[in-house]
Amino acid sequence: MNLIDLVEKDNIKEDRDNFNVGDTVEVHVIIREGDKERVQVFKGNVISKRGSGAKKMFTVRKLSFGIGVERIFPLYSKSIKKIKVVRKGRVRRAKLYYLRDLKGKAANIKESR
């Protein structure tokens, strides 16, 4: 084990990696405005996961007033309070970038049973 692995081991939380690509998640993000803090929820579909170790990231996509919004979150960031899985999706791909071109019912992901 090298020095980088030892440093990253302190930042990794085991409870964060409980979702997969295709799942609908609620990401509770801590927003700091001046001296105040509040929690903002970003709910959408996970369209990709990438990276390894403490540098692991995931992308969440949602529709806001008919416009697609994507956010990339570092999985082990201190600004993420919790990640809640709303529903599990059944997909056959590792990256769901094709959802960017779809609208309406075509952009829905089937739920796994």
N, C-alpha and C positions, 0 to 999 in steps of 0.2 A: 504494500500500500504506500503510495507516494504522498507527498505533502499536500497536494491539492485535494486528494480524497479525504484526508484528515480534516481539512478546513471545511469542506462541503458537508461532511457528516454532521456537523453541529447545526446546520441550517435546514436539513431535510426533516420534514414532519411526515410521519407514516400515514396519518389519517387523510391527507389531501388527495391521494392518487386513487380514488374510488370510483372514477367515471371513465368512460371510453368515448371515442369519436361516434357521433350520432346521438348522444344523450342530450336531453334538455336539462340545463343546469341553471341554478340561481347563484351568482357570484356576489357575495356581500363584500363590498369594497369600502374601506375607510377613506373618506374624503376630508382633507384638512383645509379649512378656510380661515385664514388668520390664526386666531388662537382657539377656534372651535373645531370640533371633530363631529362628523356624522357618518352614518352608514348608508350607502347607496346600493341598491340591488340592480344587477345587470342580468336579465334572464334571456337565454337564447340557446341555440343549438351549438354544440361543440363540433367545429368543422375540421380541426386538425390538432395534433399533439406533436411536438418535436423537441429534440434536445435530450440530454441525459444528465443525471446527477442533480445538482442544485440549480443548473441552468435550464431545466425543463420548462417549456412554455406551452400554452394552449390558446387557441383562437375560438372565440364565441361570436356567433352571428345572430342578429335579431332584426326584425322589421320594425321601424319606428315611423309611423305615419306614412307607410308605403315606401319608405327609403331603407335600403339595407345598411345596417351599421355593424361593423366588426371591431372587436377589441382583442388585443393580444395581451394575455396576462402571464407573468412569471408565476409558476405553480407555487413556489415557496416564498413568495413575497410577503413582507410584513404588513403590507397594506390590504391584503385579503384576510378578512375575518373568518369566513367559512365558505365552503362550496357545498351546495345542497343539490342532489340529483332529483329532479322533478319527475322525469320519466326516462326509461331506457329505450334507446332506439335500435332498430335492426337494420344494419347497413353492411355492405359487402366491400367497402373501400376504406383505405386508411386516411384519405384526404377527401373531403366533400366540397371541393371548390366548384363543382358543377352547380351547386345550389345558388351561386351568385347570378346565374342566368335564368333561373326559374322564378315564377311568380304564382301566388295563390295556392291552390290545392296541390299543384305539381311540386311545390317546394316542401311539402310535408314529408316527414320521415315516419315510417311504420314503427309501431311500438312492439317491442319484443315481449313475449309472454313468459 
